[in-house]
Amino acid sequence: MTTALITGGTAGLGAEFARQLAARGDDLVLVARDAARLQERADDLAQRYRVHVEVLPADLSDRAQLAVVEERLRDLGRPVDLLVNNAGFGTNQLFLDGDLDEEQRQLDVLVTAVLRLTHAALPGMVRRGTGGVINVSSVAGFIAGGTYSAAKSWVTVFSEAVDRQVQGTGVHVTALCPGFTHTEFHERAGMDVDHLPDWMWLDAPDVVAAALADFRRGKPVSVPGAQYKVLSTVARYAPRPLIRRASGVRGPDRKG
Ligand SMILES: NC(=O)c1ccc[n+]([C@@H]2O[C@H](COP(=O)([O-])OP(=O)(O)OC[C@H]3O[C@@H](n4cnc5c(N)ncnc54)[C@H](OP(=O)(O)O)[C@@H]3O)[C@@H](O)[C@H]2O)c1
């Protein structure tokens, strides 16, 4: 019997991880802020796939609430075999003009929560010699697109580094780096994405299936979709000044 804990398990990629993992028979622990929506998803999955689904409402930007999720992961009596650090959002603002508290919340959810939850989950997995962590990063981490990019860059490098540290234990850590995927993400961030061409869009079921397959193969970095495999290779090997120019939103010229 396998148990997976998924943060942001109510919408988008997290909801799809929950669906595909329940469909293969995993028990689930779902984490998100909206308690009613969590319970609704849990009831639906439990009924459809006959698995046990636990809900853990928590705002991962709040240290006390994050600690409750850490405790759940450290509970050796109820082992979690797969941790999916998926919850996230984008601030969609220029750094100097933006709300600093919102930046801090973004860093707390995208980076601090990933750091602390991975630290809570791995020791038990290593002791059992099985399991692992999928950290949902982004192809944005390969470019210089603002604080969101910077946070996702951290998630990818962190995952690669920790994966090396657990090598040979039977445990794997994979950074999932999707490109634009149809979820609630862009609407929540107030991003205008209508102008993007069709070829740039991925669907959550394909992204999650690719991530689970790459995790099974022990790949440290998973980039779903042929178009993003090409683009991320270009972003990684092209001269950095070119990448900076292509990816950075330039703010207004500041004088004085
Ligand atoms: N969609 C894309 O194009 C794309 C591309 C690359 C990477 N990603 C990454 O994929 C991950 C999932 O995003 P998505 O596209 O699936 O977005 P989504 O559809 O907006 O879902 C976000 C999920 O995260 C939860 N969440 C947000 N803030 C939270 C907080 N403070 N504490 C706990 N849970 C929180 C939300 O539930 P509540 O609101 O109830 O808390 C929801 O379940 C993110 O890490 C994102 O950065 C997305």
The ligand as an SDF file (V2000), in Angstrom:
LIG
                    3D

 48 52  0  0  0  0  0  0  0  0999 V2000
    0.0580   26.0820  -15.0190 N   0  0  0  0  0  0  0  0  0  0  0  0
    1.2530   26.3520  -15.5360 C   0  0  0  0  0  0  0  0  0  0  0  0
    1.3980   26.8600  -16.6600 O   0  0  0  0  0  0  0  0  0  0  0  0
    2.4860   25.9740  -14.7380 C   0  0  0  0  0  0  0  0  0  0  0  0
    3.7160   25.9060  -15.4340 C   0  0  0  0  0  0  0  0  0  0  0  0
    4.8600   25.5670  -14.7440 C   0  0  0  0  0  0  0  0  0  0  0  0
    4.7950   25.3000  -13.3890 C   0  0  0  0  0  0  0  0  0  0  0  0
    3.5950   25.3990  -12.7270 N   0  0  0  0  0  0  0  0  0  0  0  0
    3.5940   25.1010  -11.2900 C   0  0  0  0  0  0  0  0  0  0  0  0
    2.6770   24.0490  -11.0660 O   0  0  0  0  0  0  0  0  0  0  0  0
    2.2410   24.0660   -9.7050 C   0  0  0  0  0  0  0  0  0  0  0  0
    0.7330   23.8840   -9.6410 C   0  0  0  0  0  0  0  0  0  0  0  0
    0.1290   25.0270  -10.2600 O   0  0  0  0  0  0  0  0  0  0  0  0
   -1.2060   24.9240  -11.1360 P   0  0  0  0  0  0  0  0  0  0  0  0
   -0.8710   25.4460  -12.4710 O   0  0  0  0  0  0  0  0  0  0  0  0
   -1.8220   23.5980  -10.9970 O   0  0  0  0  0  0  0  0  0  0  0  0
   -2.0640   26.0680  -10.3820 O   0  0  0  0  0  0  0  0  0  0  0  0
   -3.5900   26.0880   -9.8350 P   0  0  0  0  0  0  0  0  0  0  0  0
   -4.4990   25.4020  -10.7880 O   0  0  0  0  0  0  0  0  0  0  0  0
   -3.8270   27.5270   -9.5270 O   0  0  0  0  0  0  0  0  0  0  0  0
   -3.5260   25.2390   -8.4700 O   0  0  0  0  0  0  0  0  0  0  0  0
   -2.7810   25.7080   -7.3830 C   0  0  0  0  0  0  0  0  0  0  0  0
   -3.0080   24.8060   -6.1700 C   0  0  0  0  0  0  0  0  0  0  0  0
   -2.1360   25.2450   -5.1050 O   0  0  0  0  0  0  0  0  0  0  0  0
   -2.9170   25.5010   -3.9270 C   0  0  0  0  0  0  0  0  0  0  0  0
   -2.2990   26.6110   -3.1910 N   0  0  0  0  0  0  0  0  0  0  0  0
   -2.0280   27.8630   -3.6490 C   0  0  0  0  0  0  0  0  0  0  0  0
   -1.5090   28.6080   -2.6610 N   0  0  0  0  0  0  0  0  0  0  0  0
   -1.4220   27.8210   -1.5550 C   0  0  0  0  0  0  0  0  0  0  0  0
   -0.9900   28.0240   -0.2100 C   0  0  0  0  0  0  0  0  0  0  0  0
   -0.5480   29.2270    0.2130 N   0  0  0  0  0  0  0  0  0  0  0  0
   -1.0540   26.9880    0.6600 N   0  0  0  0  0  0  0  0  0  0  0  0
   -1.5290   25.7770    0.2460 C   0  0  0  0  0  0  0  0  0  0  0  0
   -1.9550   25.5270   -0.9960 N   0  0  0  0  0  0  0  0  0  0  0  0
   -1.9110   26.5420   -1.8930 C   0  0  0  0  0  0  0  0  0  0  0  0
   -4.3160   25.8320   -4.4540 C   0  0  0  0  0  0  0  0  0  0  0  0
   -5.3590   25.5540   -3.5070 O   0  0  0  0  0  0  0  0  0  0  0  0
   -5.9500   26.6790   -2.4830 P   0  0  0  0  0  0  0  0  0  0  0  0
   -6.1460   27.9380   -3.2850 O   0  0  0  0  0  0  0  0  0  0  0  0
   -7.1930   26.0930   -1.9280 O   0  0  0  0  0  0  0  0  0  0  0  0
   -4.8940   26.8330   -1.4250 O   0  0  0  0  0  0  0  0  0  0  0  0
   -4.4230   24.8580   -5.6300 C   0  0  0  0  0  0  0  0  0  0  0  0
   -4.7900   23.5860   -5.1640 O   0  0  0  0  0  0  0  0  0  0  0  0
    2.7510   25.3910   -9.1380 C   0  0  0  0  0  0  0  0  0  0  0  0
    3.8990   25.1530   -8.3360 O   0  0  0  0  0  0  0  0  0  0  0  0
    3.1170   26.2130  -10.3630 C   0  0  0  0  0  0  0  0  0  0  0  0
    4.1060   27.1560  -10.0780 O   0  0  0  0  0  0  0  0  0  0  0  0
    2.4400   25.7240  -13.3730 C   0  0  0  0  0  0  0  0  0  0  0  0
  1  2  1  0
  2  3  2  0
  2  4  1  0
  4  5  1  0
  4 48  2  0
  5  6  2  0
  6  7  1  0
  7  8  2  0
  8  9  1  0
  8 48  1  0
  9 10  1  0
  9 46  1  0
 10 11  1  0
 11 12  1  0
 11 44  1  0
 12 13  1  0
 13 14  1  0
 14 15  2  0
 14 16  1  0
 14 17  1  0
 17 18  1  0
 18 19  2  0
 18 20  1  0
 18 21  1  0
 21 22  1  0
 22 23  1  0
 23 24  1  0
 23 42  1  0
 24 25  1  0
 25 26  1  0
 25 36  1  0
 26 27  1  0
 26 35  1  0
 27 28  2  0
 28 29  1  0
 29 30  1  0
 29 35  2  0
 30 31  1  0
 30 32  2  0
 32 33  1  0
 33 34  2  0
 34 35  1  0
 36 37  1  0
 36 42  1  0
 37 38  1  0
 38 39  2  0
 38 40  1  0
 38 41  1  0
 42 43  1  0
 44 45  1  0
 44 46  1  0
 46 47  1  0
M  CHG  2   8   1  16  -1
M  END
$$$$
